[in-house]
Amino acid sequence: MPKAETINLLPQEEFDVSTLGRILKWAMGTFRIIVIVTEMVVMAAFLSRFWLDAQNSDLNDTIATKTAQIASQSDFEKQFRITQNKLSIFKTLADSPQPSDKLNMVGSKIPPDVILTGVSVNDTSAQINGVALSEADIAQLLDSLQNEKSLKTADLGSLSTSENDPSLTVFAVNISY
């Protein structure tokens, strides 16, 4: 078999010595490295695609599972929110002062010689009608109501002598809170 010969079209002696030859030799070596690095990057990107696809698939499965869990709990969540809303309304109503609380406080201020004959209550005011043995008892009641900080005003509405028993004094006190 005849020996294979290689044919080099670039002259060896002059090529290695000249500046143009050295630049071309350096460029060919550098471009060869750039091509190899580029091929490695492309292969890494190609291989990483399989790993990224697997992660994407796992994430989609997880999202589908969690979506189903959330959908199954939606009725409970709606009921829970409705209950929370009702509880907040109840708390607001329970914390607001009630007219009965004010009347209990007024009842504790009544002197022993004063008898109530009528009470009318509104959201912001009340009127107390009663009879007393003396005007001093009425003044004591009015003074204790006026000194109460939770009441806005306590005024004497009317004062007269009882028609049936002249020893009794009939009165009316207007209270606003």
C-alpha positions as CSV (number, residue, x, y, z in Angstrom):
1,M,0.0,0.0,0.0
2,P,1.4,3.3,-0.9
3,K,2.1,5.7,1.8
4,A,-0.4,8.5,2.2
5,E,1.0,11.9,1.8
6,T,-0.4,15.1,3.3
7,I,-0.5,18.1,1.2
8,N,0.0,21.4,3.0
9,L,-0.8,24.4,0.8
10,L,0.6,26.9,3.3
11,P,4.3,27.1,3.3
12,Q,5.7,26.0,6.7
13,E,8.9,28.0,7.0
14,E,7.6,31.4,6.0
15,F,4.2,30.9,7.6
16,D,5.5,30.4,11.2
17,V,7.9,33.3,10.9
18,S,5.7,36.0,9.4
19,T,3.4,38.2,11.5
20,L,0.4,37.3,9.3
21,G,1.1,33.7,9.7
22,R,1.4,33.8,13.5
23,I,-1.9,35.8,13.6
24,L,-3.7,33.2,11.4
25,K,-2.3,30.3,13.4
26,W,-3.5,32.0,16.7
27,A,-6.9,32.8,15.3
28,M,-7.4,29.2,14.1
29,G,-6.5,27.8,17.5
30,T,-8.6,30.3,19.3
31,F,-11.6,29.7,17.1
32,R,-11.3,26.0,17.5
33,I,-11.5,26.5,21.3
34,I,-14.5,28.9,20.9
35,V,-16.3,26.3,18.8
36,I,-15.6,23.6,21.4
37,V,-16.8,25.8,24.3
38,T,-19.9,26.7,22.3
39,E,-20.7,23.1,21.6
40,M,-20.3,22.3,25.3
41,V,-22.7,25.1,26.2
42,V,-25.2,23.9,23.7
43,M,-25.0,20.4,24.9
44,A,-25.4,21.5,28.6
45,A,-28.4,23.5,27.6
46,F,-29.9,20.6,25.7
47,L,-29.3,18.2,28.6
48,S,-30.6,20.7,31.2
49,R,-33.8,20.9,29.3
50,F,-34.7,17.4,30.4
51,W,-34.1,18.3,34.0
52,L,-36.1,21.6,33.6
53,D,-39.0,19.7,31.9
54,A,-39.1,17.3,34.8
55,Q,-39.2,20.1,37.3
56,N,-41.9,21.9,35.3
57,S,-44.0,18.7,35.2
58,D,-43.6,18.2,39.0
59,L,-44.6,21.8,39.7
60,N,-47.6,21.5,37.5
61,D,-48.7,18.4,39.3
62,T,-48.2,20.1,42.7
63,I,-50.2,23.1,41.5
64,A,-53.0,20.9,40.3
65,T,-53.1,19.0,43.7
66,K,-53.1,22.2,45.7
67,T,-55.8,23.7,43.5
68,A,-58.0,20.7,44.1
69,Q,-57.3,21.0,47.9
70,I,-58.3,24.7,47.9
71,A,-61.4,24.0,45.8
72,S,-62.4,21.3,48.2
73,Q,-62.0,23.7,51.2
74,S,-63.9,26.6,49.5
75,D,-67.3,25.8,51.2
76,F,-65.6,25.6,54.6
77,E,-63.8,28.9,53.9
78,K,-67.1,30.6,52.9
79,Q,-68.8,29.4,56.1
80,F,-65.8,30.4,58.2
81,R,-65.8,33.9,56.7
82,I,-69.6,34.2,57.3
83,T,-69.2,33.1,60.9
84,Q,-66.3,35.5,61.4
85,N,-68.5,38.3,60.0
86,K,-71.3,37.4,62.4
87,L,-68.9,37.2,65.3
88,S,-67.6,40.7,64.6
89,I,-71.1,42.1,64.4
90,F,-72.0,40.4,67.6
91,K,-68.8,41.8,69.3
92,T,-69.7,45.3,68.1
93,L,-73.2,45.0,69.5
94,A,-72.0,43.4,72.7
95,D,-69.4,46.1,73.3
96,S,-71.8,49.0,72.7
97,P,-73.5,50.4,75.8
98,Q,-77.1,49.2,76.2
99,P,-79.9,51.4,77.7
100,S,-80.5,48.8,80.3
101,D,-76.9,49.3,81.6
102,K,-77.6,53.0,82.0
103,L,-80.9,52.3,83.8
104,N,-79.2,49.9,86.2
105,M,-76.7,52.6,87.0
106,V,-79.5,55.1,87.4
107,G,-81.3,52.6,89.7
108,S,-78.3,52.5,92.0
109,K,-78.4,56.3,92.4
110,I,-82.1,56.4,93.7
111,P,-82.4,57.4,97.4
112,P,-84.5,55.1,99.6
113,D,-87.4,57.7,100.0
114,V,-87.9,58.0,96.2
115,I,-90.4,55.7,94.4
116,L,-90.4,55.4,90.6
117,T,-93.7,55.5,88.9
118,G,-92.6,55.3,85.3
119,V,-89.6,54.9,83.1
120,S,-89.3,55.6,79.3
121,V,-86.2,54.6,77.5
122,N,-84.8,55.6,74.0
123,D,-81.5,55.0,72.4
124,T,-80.0,58.2,73.6
125,S,-82.2,59.4,76.4
126,A,-84.5,58.3,79.2
127,Q,-87.2,59.9,81.4
128,I,-87.8,58.9,85.0
129,N,-91.1,59.7,86.7
130,G,-91.5,59.2,90.4
131,V,-92.7,60.5,93.8
132,A,-90.6,61.5,96.8
133,L,-91.3,62.4,100.4
134,S,-89.3,65.5,100.2
135,E,-87.6,67.8,97.6
136,A,-84.3,67.1,99.3
137,D,-84.5,63.5,98.1
138,I,-85.2,64.7,94.5
139,A,-82.2,67.1,94.8
140,Q,-80.0,64.3,96.0
141,L,-81.1,62.0,93.1
142,L,-80.5,64.9,90.6
143,D,-77.1,65.7,92.1
144,S,-75.9,62.1,92.0
145,L,-77.1,61.8,88.3
146,Q,-75.4,65.0,87.3
147,N,-72.1,63.9,88.9
148,E,-72.2,60.6,86.9
149,K,-69.6,60.9,84.1
150,S,-71.2,58.3,81.8
151,L,-74.3,60.6,81.4
152,K,-74.3,63.7,79.3
153,T,-77.1,65.5,81.1
154,A,-79.6,65.0,83.8
155,D,-82.2,67.7,84.2
156,L,-85.4,68.1,86.3
157,G,-88.3,68.0,83.8
158,S,-91.2,68.8,86.1
159,L,-91.9,69.1,89.9
160,S,-95.3,69.3,91.5
161,T,-97.2,68.3,94.6
162,S,-99.3,65.1,94.4
163,E,-103.0,65.6,94.0
164,N,-103.9,62.5,96.1
165,D,-101.4,63.1,98.9
166,P,-100.0,66.6,99.5
167,S,-97.1,65.3,101.5
168,L,-95.6,63.6,98.3
169,T,-93.8,65.5,95.5
170,V,-94.2,64.2,91.9
171,F,-91.2,64.7,89.6
172,A,-89.8,63.9,86.2
173,V,-86.1,63.7,85.4
174,N,-84.8,63.8,81.8
175,I,-81.5,62.0,81.1
176,S,-79.5,61.9,78.0
177,Y,-76.5,59.6,77.4
